[in-house]
Amino acid sequence: MTYVTTLDGLPQKSGFERFALVQDCNKNAPVKALRCTIQMAGVLMRTRPDVIITTGALPGVIALVLGWVMRRRTIWVDSIANAEEASSSGKLAKRFATLWLSQWESVAQAEGGRYEGSLL
Protein backbone atom coordinates (compact mmCIF):
# COMPACT_ATOMS: atom_id res chain seq x y z
CA MET A 1 0.00 0.00 0.00
CA THR A 2 1.23 3.47 -0.87
CA TYR A 3 -0.11 6.50 0.97
CA VAL A 4 -0.32 9.68 -1.11
CA THR A 5 -0.78 13.05 0.55
CA THR A 6 -0.25 16.77 0.11
CA LEU A 7 0.96 17.17 3.70
CA ASP A 8 4.68 16.72 4.22
CA GLY A 9 5.39 14.99 7.53
CA LEU A 10 1.99 13.32 7.87
CA PRO A 11 2.99 9.88 6.50
CA GLN A 12 6.11 9.78 8.65
CA LYS A 13 4.16 10.82 11.74
CA SER A 14 1.56 8.13 11.00
CA GLY A 15 4.20 5.44 10.49
CA PHE A 16 3.74 4.90 6.74
CA GLU A 17 6.89 3.68 5.04
CA ARG A 18 5.60 3.80 1.46
CA PHE A 19 4.29 7.23 0.63
CA ALA A 20 4.40 9.99 -1.95
CA LEU A 21 3.86 13.70 -1.71
CA VAL A 22 1.93 15.60 -4.38
CA GLN A 23 1.20 19.29 -4.87
CA ASP A 24 -1.87 20.54 -3.04
CA CYS A 25 -4.30 22.29 -5.39
CA ASN A 26 -7.78 23.62 -5.88
CA LYS A 27 -9.94 24.82 -8.75
CA ASN A 28 -8.58 28.36 -8.39
CA ALA A 29 -4.95 27.34 -8.99
CA PRO A 30 -4.73 25.67 -12.44
CA VAL A 31 -0.91 25.54 -12.51
CA LYS A 32 -0.85 23.73 -9.16
CA ALA A 33 -3.60 21.40 -10.39
CA LEU A 34 -1.54 20.56 -13.45
CA ARG A 35 1.53 19.91 -11.30
CA CYS A 36 -0.55 17.70 -8.99
CA THR A 37 -1.91 15.76 -11.99
CA ILE A 38 1.58 15.10 -13.34
CA GLN A 39 2.85 14.03 -9.93
CA MET A 40 -0.19 11.82 -9.27
CA ALA A 41 0.15 10.18 -12.68
CA GLY A 42 3.77 9.38 -11.88
CA VAL A 43 2.83 7.84 -8.54
CA LEU A 44 0.09 5.72 -10.10
CA MET A 45 2.32 4.58 -12.97
CA ARG A 46 5.05 3.54 -10.50
CA THR A 47 2.78 1.82 -7.98
CA ARG A 48 0.14 0.34 -10.33
CA PRO A 49 -2.56 0.09 -7.63
CA ASP A 50 -5.48 -2.30 -7.97
CA VAL A 51 -7.72 0.02 -5.95
CA ILE A 52 -7.57 3.76 -5.25
CA ILE A 53 -9.31 4.96 -2.10
CA THR A 54 -9.56 8.67 -1.50
CA THR A 55 -11.41 11.45 0.19
CA GLY A 56 -10.95 15.16 0.26
CA ALA A 57 -10.50 17.81 -2.34
CA LEU A 58 -9.16 18.15 -5.87
CA PRO A 59 -6.03 15.95 -5.48
CA GLY A 60 -8.34 13.06 -4.58
CA VAL A 61 -10.54 13.70 -7.61
CA ILE A 62 -7.43 13.77 -9.80
CA ALA A 63 -6.41 10.38 -8.39
CA LEU A 64 -9.88 8.98 -9.18
CA VAL A 65 -9.92 10.30 -12.73
CA LEU A 66 -6.47 8.88 -13.41
CA GLY A 67 -7.51 5.58 -11.83
CA TRP A 68 -10.62 5.53 -14.00
CA VAL A 69 -8.46 6.08 -17.10
CA MET A 70 -6.21 3.22 -15.94
CA ARG A 71 -9.32 1.04 -15.42
CA ARG A 72 -8.67 0.60 -11.71
CA ARG A 73 -11.31 0.24 -9.04
CA THR A 74 -11.85 3.55 -7.29
CA ILE A 75 -13.51 4.41 -3.99
CA TRP A 76 -14.47 7.90 -2.88
CA VAL A 77 -15.38 8.61 0.74
CA ASP A 78 -17.10 11.99 0.91
CA SER A 79 -15.97 14.19 3.74
CA ILE A 80 -17.41 13.94 7.22
CA ALA A 81 -17.56 17.74 7.18
CA ASN A 82 -20.29 17.70 4.54
CA ALA A 83 -23.29 16.65 6.61
CA GLU A 84 -25.98 18.39 4.53
CA GLU A 85 -24.89 17.72 0.95
CA ALA A 86 -22.03 16.17 -0.97
CA SER A 87 -18.88 18.23 -1.32
CA SER A 88 -18.22 19.82 -4.71
CA SER A 89 -15.29 17.42 -5.14
CA GLY A 90 -17.54 14.54 -4.12
CA LYS A 91 -20.11 15.48 -6.74
CA LEU A 92 -17.41 15.46 -9.41
CA ALA A 93 -15.91 12.23 -8.07
CA LYS A 94 -19.24 10.39 -8.52
CA ARG A 95 -18.61 10.28 -12.26
CA PHE A 96 -15.37 8.35 -11.82
CA ALA A 97 -15.80 6.31 -8.63
CA THR A 98 -16.50 2.62 -8.75
CA LEU A 99 -17.91 3.03 -5.24
CA TRP A 100 -19.07 6.37 -3.82
CA LEU A 101 -19.56 6.53 -0.07
CA SER A 102 -20.76 9.22 2.30
CA GLN A 103 -20.29 9.24 6.03
CA TRP A 104 -23.81 10.64 6.30
CA GLU A 105 -26.76 8.39 5.44
CA SER A 106 -28.98 11.25 4.20
CA VAL A 107 -26.24 12.54 1.88
CA ALA A 108 -25.63 9.06 0.48
CA GLN A 109 -29.34 8.63 -0.24
CA ALA A 110 -29.67 12.07 -1.85
CA GLU A 111 -26.61 11.54 -4.04
CA GLY A 112 -27.27 7.93 -5.02
CA GLY A 113 -24.22 6.74 -3.11
CA ARG A 114 -23.81 4.25 -0.31
CA TYR A 115 -23.66 4.65 3.42
CA GLU A 116 -21.69 2.02 5.34
CA GLY A 117 -21.34 3.87 8.65
CA SER A 118 -19.42 6.87 9.89
CA LEU A 119 -15.99 7.34 11.35
CA LEU A 120 -17.33 9.06 14.45
C-alpha positions in Angstrom: 0.0 0.0 0.0 1.2 3.5 -0.9 -0.1 6.5 1.0 -0.3 9.7 -1.1 -0.8 13.0 0.6 -0.3 16.8 0.1 1.0 17.2 3.7 4.7 16.7 4.2 5.4 15.0 7.5 2.0 13.3 7.9 3.0 9.9 6.5 6.1 9.8 8.7 4.2 10.8 11.7 1.6 8.1 11.0 4.2 5.4 10.5 3.7 4.9 6.7 6.9 3.7 5.0 5.6 3.8 1.5 4.3 7.2 0.6 4.4 10.0 -1.9 3.9 13.7 -1.7 1.9 15.6 -4.4 1.2 19.3 -4.9 -1.9 20.5 -3.0 -4.3 22.3 -5.4 -7.8 23.6 -5.9 -9.9 24.8 -8.7 -8.6 28.4 -8.4 -5.0 27.3 -9.0 -4.7 25.7 -12.4 -0.9 25.5 -12.5 -0.9 23.7 -9.2 -3.6 21.4 -10.4 -1.5 20.6 -13.5 1.5 19.9 -11.3 -0.6 17.7 -9.0 -1.9 15.8 -12.0 1.6 15.1 -13.3 2.9 14.0 -9.9 -0.2 11.8 -9.3 0.2 10.2 -12.7 3.8 9.4 -11.9 2.8 7.8 -8.5 0.1 5.7 -10.1 2.3 4.6 -13.0 5.1 3.5 -10.5 2.8 1.8 -8.0 0.1 0.3 -10.3 -2.6 0.1 -7.6 -5.5 -2.3 -8.0 -7.7 0.0 -6.0 -7.6 3.8 -5.3 -9.3 5.0 -2.1 -9.6 8.7 -1.5 -11.4 11.5 0.2 -11.0 15.2 0.3 -10.5 17.8 -2.3 -9.2 18.2 -5.9 -6.0 16.0 -5.5 -8.3 13.1 -4.6 -10.5 13.7 -7.6 -7.4 13.8 -9.8 -6.4 10.4 -8.4 -9.9 9.0 -9.2 -9.9 10.3 -12.7 -6.5 8.9 -13.4 -7.5 5.6 -11.8 -10.6 5.5 -14.0 -8.5 6.1 -17.1 -6.2 3.2 -15.9 -9.3 1.0 -15.4 -8.7 0.6 -11.7 -11.3 0.2 -9.0 -11.9 3.6 -7.3 -13.5 4.4 -4.0 -14.5 7.9 -2.9 -15.4 8.6 0.7 -17.1 12.0 0.9 -16.0 14.2 3.7 -17.4 13.9 7.2 -17.6 17.7 7.2 -20.3 17.7 4.5 -23.3 16.7 6.6 -26.0 18.4 4.5 -24.9 17.7 0.9 -22.0 16.2 -1.0 -18.9 18.2 -1.3 -18.2 19.8 -4.7 -15.3 17.4 -5.1 -17.5 14.5 -4.1 -20.1 15.5 -6.7 -17.4 15.5 -9.4 -15.9 12.2 -8.1 -19.2 10.4 -8.5 -18.6 10.3 -12.3 -15.4 8.3 -11.8 -15.8 6.3 -8.6 -16.5 2.6 -8.8 -17.9 3.0 -5.2 -19.1 6.4 -3.8 -19.6 6.5 -0.1 -20.8 9.2 2.3 -20.3 9.2 6.0 -23.8 10.6 6.3 -26.8 8.4 5.4 -29.0 11.3 4.2 -26.2 12.5 1.9 -25.6 9.1 0.5 -29.3 8.6 -0.2 -29.7 12.1 -1.9 -26.6 11.5 -4.0 -27.3 7.9 -5.0 -24.2 6.7 -3.1 -23.8 4.3 -0.3 -23.7 4.7 3.4 -21.7 2.0 5.3 -21.3 3.9 8.7 -19.4 6.9 9.9 -16.0 7.3 11.4 -17.3 9.1 14.5 
